[in-house]
Amino acid sequence: MIRVICYDVKDDKRRNKLFKFLKDYGQWVQYSVFELKCSDIEWIQVEHRLKSMLSGDDSLCVYQLCKSCTKKIHYDQKLSENLKEQQTNIM
């Protein structure tokens, strides 16, 4: 299951911590947007950790995509190239 995580965190230290955490679990798409591919059990752990990192001023949106929806994901040329480059650097 793919989940799209979007966040708005005002505090730099908390935002950097959240960014590093999400980067370990998923694909960074844009500044405050990640795609996470994880099981429901893994998601429970990730969600618990995310909630512990956020403060009352922060916001977090999670979009859960079904299998047929993930086939319809489209990236523009520049973003597609950036994602491929990130994946190559990881390997």
C-alpha positions as CSV (number, residue, x, y, z in Angstrom):
1,M,0.0,0.0,0.0
2,I,1.3,3.4,-0.9
3,R,0.7,6.4,1.3
4,V,1.4,10.0,0.4
5,I,2.5,12.0,3.4
6,C,2.3,15.8,3.3
7,Y,3.4,17.9,6.2
8,D,3.7,21.5,7.4
9,V,6.1,21.8,10.3
10,K,7.2,25.3,11.3
11,D,10.1,24.5,13.6
12,D,13.3,23.8,11.6
13,K,14.7,21.2,14.0
14,R,11.4,19.2,14.2
15,R,11.0,19.5,10.4
16,N,14.5,18.2,9.8
17,K,14.0,15.3,12.2
18,L,10.7,14.4,10.5
19,F,12.4,14.6,7.0
20,K,15.2,12.3,8.1
21,F,12.7,9.8,9.6
22,L,10.5,9.7,6.5
23,K,13.5,9.4,4.2
24,D,14.4,6.2,5.9
25,Y,10.9,4.8,5.1
26,G,10.0,6.2,1.8
27,Q,10.7,8.2,-1.3
28,W,11.1,12.0,-1.1
29,V,8.9,13.5,-3.8
30,Q,8.9,17.3,-3.0
31,Y,9.9,19.5,-0.1
32,S,7.3,18.3,2.3
33,V,5.9,15.3,0.4
34,F,6.9,11.7,0.7
35,E,5.6,8.4,-0.7
36,L,5.8,5.5,1.6
37,K,5.2,1.9,0.5
38,C,4.6,-0.2,3.6
39,S,2.3,-2.8,5.0
40,D,-0.6,-1.9,7.4
41,I,1.5,-3.2,10.3
42,E,4.5,-1.1,9.4
43,W,2.2,1.9,8.9
44,I,1.0,1.6,12.5
45,Q,4.5,1.9,13.7
46,V,5.3,4.8,11.4
47,E,2.1,6.6,12.3
48,H,2.8,6.3,16.0
49,R,6.3,7.7,15.5
50,L,5.0,10.6,13.3
51,K,2.5,11.6,15.9
52,S,5.2,11.7,18.6
53,M,7.3,14.0,16.5
54,L,4.5,16.6,15.8
55,S,3.4,19.6,17.9
56,G,0.1,21.3,18.0
57,D,1.2,23.9,15.5
58,D,2.1,21.2,12.9
59,S,-0.1,19.6,10.3
60,L,0.1,16.2,8.6
61,C,-2.0,14.8,5.8
62,V,-1.9,11.1,4.7
63,Y,-3.4,9.9,1.5
64,Q,-3.7,6.1,1.2
65,L,-3.7,5.0,-2.4
66,C,-5.4,1.8,-3.6
67,K,-3.6,-0.5,-6.0
68,S,-5.5,0.8,-9.1
69,C,-4.8,4.4,-8.1
70,T,-1.0,3.8,-7.8
71,K,-1.1,2.8,-11.5
72,K,-2.4,6.3,-12.3
73,I,0.4,8.2,-10.6
74,H,2.0,10.6,-13.0
75,Y,5.2,12.6,-12.5
76,D,6.4,15.4,-14.8
77,Q,9.7,14.9,-16.6
78,K,11.8,16.8,-14.2
79,L,10.4,15.1,-11.1
80,S,10.6,11.7,-12.8
81,E,14.3,12.3,-13.5
82,N,15.0,13.4,-9.9
83,L,13.3,10.3,-8.5
84,K,15.3,8.0,-10.7
85,E,18.5,9.8,-9.7
86,Q,17.6,9.4,-6.0
87,Q,16.9,5.7,-6.5
88,T,20.2,5.3,-8.3
89,N,22.1,7.0,-5.5
90,I,20.5,4.7,-2.9
91,M,21.6,1.5,-4.7
